[in-house]
Amino acid sequence: MSKAVIAMMAAGTAMQALGAYQQGQNAKRLNNYNAAIQERNAELARQDNELRKKELKRKYRQLTGSQKVAFAKAGVELSFDVDEESAVLFEEDMMMLQYNLDKTVSGFQIESDKSRFMGKIAAQEGKARAVSTLLTGGSKTYKTGTDLGVFS
């Protein structure tokens, strides 16, 4: 009977250790999945930014075309100031789009890096809990076995 108790204690310790290890691995997988989502969000932001840039370029071409037609109808030949101002505003808008993209992508990358780091920590924590469980449970099992005379 006492050998059965020791065997059950050892098996229980092993199961607890395995559970702690698996919990850490599952947390790591979850954090890696979250990191992948953040990286995908960054890619979607890049794609969205490209579409916004194309739309801005299209609107700029329409605006400059409309301005040229309006100046031609009015008989104005020198529209350099207006052309230059439009070009400057266009460049500022393009730079703002890039700035917003960089800021957004940076945020997603930080979150992705944080998730991966937290996953590594969770895996290490799971391993540490598993080792601790094995040591503590093994010690208790040995003490109980010694007290019951199983190991003598």
Backbone hydrogen bonds, N-H to C=O, Kabsch-Sander energy under -0.5 kcal/mol:
donor,donor_aa,acceptor,acceptor_aa,energy
5,V,1,M,-1.9
6,I,2,S,-2.0
7,A,3,K,-2.5
8,M,4,A,-2.4
9,M,5,V,-2.4
10,A,6,I,-2.6
11,A,7,A,-2.5
12,G,8,M,-2.7
13,T,9,M,-2.3
14,A,10,A,-2.4
15,M,11,A,-2.4
16,Q,12,G,-2.3
17,A,13,T,-2.5
18,L,14,A,-2.5
19,G,15,M,-2.6
20,A,16,Q,-2.3
21,Y,17,A,-2.4
22,Q,18,L,-2.9
23,Q,19,G,-2.3
24,G,20,A,-1.8
25,Q,21,Y,-2.2
26,N,22,Q,-2.8
27,A,23,Q,-2.2
28,K,24,G,-2.0
29,R,25,Q,-2.5
30,L,26,N,-2.5
31,N,27,A,-2.4
32,N,28,K,-2.5
33,Y,29,R,-2.3
34,N,30,L,-2.4
35,A,31,N,-2.2
36,A,32,N,-2.2
37,I,33,Y,-2.1
38,Q,34,N,-2.1
39,E,35,A,-2.4
40,R,36,A,-2.2
41,N,37,I,-2.6
42,A,38,Q,-2.0
43,E,39,E,-1.9
44,L,40,R,-2.6
45,A,41,N,-2.2
46,R,42,A,-2.0
47,Q,43,E,-2.3
48,D,44,L,-2.7
49,N,45,A,-2.4
50,E,46,R,-2.1
51,L,47,Q,-1.9
52,R,48,D,-2.3
53,K,49,N,-2.5
54,K,50,E,-2.3
55,E,51,L,-2.3
56,L,52,R,-2.5
57,K,53,K,-2.6
58,R,54,K,-2.3
59,K,55,E,-2.5
60,Y,56,L,-2.4
61,R,57,K,-2.5
62,Q,58,R,-2.3
63,L,59,K,-2.7
64,T,60,Y,-2.8
65,G,61,R,-2.3
66,S,62,Q,-2.7
67,Q,63,L,-2.5
68,K,64,T,-2.3
69,V,65,G,-2.2
70,A,66,S,-2.5
71,F,67,Q,-2.8
72,A,68,K,-2.4
73,K,69,V,-2.6
74,A,70,A,-1.8
75,G,71,F,-0.7
75,G,72,A,-0.8
76,V,71,F,-2.6
79,S,77,E,-0.9
83,D,79,S,-2.8
84,E,80,F,-3.1
85,E,81,D,-2.6
86,S,82,V,-2.6
87,A,83,D,-2.3
88,V,84,E,-2.6
89,L,85,E,-2.5
90,F,86,S,-2.4
91,E,87,A,-2.5
92,E,88,V,-2.4
93,D,89,L,-2.4
94,M,90,F,-2.4
95,M,91,E,-2.6
96,M,92,E,-2.3
97,L,93,D,-2.3
98,Q,94,M,-2.2
99,Y,95,M,-2.7
100,N,96,M,-2.7
101,L,97,L,-2.3
102,D,98,Q,-3.0
103,K,99,Y,-2.4
104,T,100,N,-2.4
105,V,101,L,-3.3
106,S,102,D,-2.3
107,G,103,K,-2.0
108,F,104,T,-2.3
109,Q,105,V,-2.7
110,I,106,S,-2.6
111,E,107,G,-2.2
112,S,108,F,-2.5
113,D,109,Q,-2.9
114,K,110,I,-2.5
115,S,111,E,-2.5
116,R,112,S,-2.4
117,F,113,D,-2.5
118,M,114,K,-2.8
119,G,115,S,-2.1
120,K,116,R,-2.1
121,I,117,F,-2.5
122,A,118,M,-2.5
123,A,119,G,-2.2
124,Q,120,K,-2.4
125,E,121,I,-2.8
126,G,122,A,-2.4
127,K,123,A,-2.1
128,A,124,Q,-2.6
129,R,125,E,-2.6
130,A,126,G,-2.1
131,V,127,K,-2.6
132,S,128,A,-2.7
133,T,129,R,-2.5
134,L,130,A,-2.4
135,L,131,V,-2.7
136,T,132,S,-3.0
137,G,133,T,-2.9
138,G,134,L,-2.4
139,S,135,L,-2.2
140,K,136,T,-2.6
141,T,137,G,-2.7
142,Y,138,G,-2.6
143,K,139,S,-2.6
144,T,140,K,-2.7
145,G,141,T,-2.7
146,T,142,Y,-2.6
147,D,143,K,-2.8
148,L,144,T,-2.2
149,G,145,G,-0.6
149,G,146,T,-0.9
150,V,145,G,-2.7
151,F,145,G,-0.8
152,S,149,G,-0.6
